């Protein structure tokens, strides 16, 4: 999932294990990824959503 936002002050990278569901990694720089860029039905076509509040909540919870 791609979102636009900022991690909490002083955190440039965040990584944690999600039990038996793999891992979660969030970076604010120096990372690259690839994808098919095929549209997923029901998702917006024109923008990456702002999610600073969600990023802060994830870091706080994990």
C-alpha positions, 0 to 999 in steps of 0.5 A: 500500500502506498500512502503519503505522510510523515513518520513521528518526529525522530523516526526515519524508519520503522519495522516490526514483526506481525506475529504469523502475518509477516512484517511491517516496514515503513520508511521515509527515505532511501527505499525503492519498490516495484509493482505491476501498477495494475489498478485494484477495483474500488481504489482511487485512480488519481492520488496517493492518500494522505495518511500521517495520522495512520502512520503515527497510530501504527508506530504508537501501537507497535 
